[in-house]
Amino acid sequence: MATVAAVAVVGVFVFIGAMIALVAIGIRREERSFTLKGNAPGAFTGVVRKVNGVGLRDLDARLAGAGRQLVRQ
């Protein structure tokens, strides 16, 4: 019984580690190609954006426009 629990714990840690590695690789690709302003350039980076929650902030267009007034031009 203890070996089954140990295998389950190791499996969970491997899964979490793989997810962290995939997100790190996707973030690095985004930063190198400067593609955060537009649509995701590929399926992999699109999935990484969904995992990170980019684009899911439910911003209202009126509130987003108000922030531009704070920046000097």
HELIX and SHEET records of a PDB file:
HELIX    1   1 ALA A    2  SER A   33  1                                  32    
HELIX    2   2 ALA A   43  ASN A   52  1                                  10    
HELIX    3   3 ALA A   61  ALA A   66  1                                   6    
HELIX    4   4 GLY A   67  LEU A   70  5                                   4    
END                                                                             
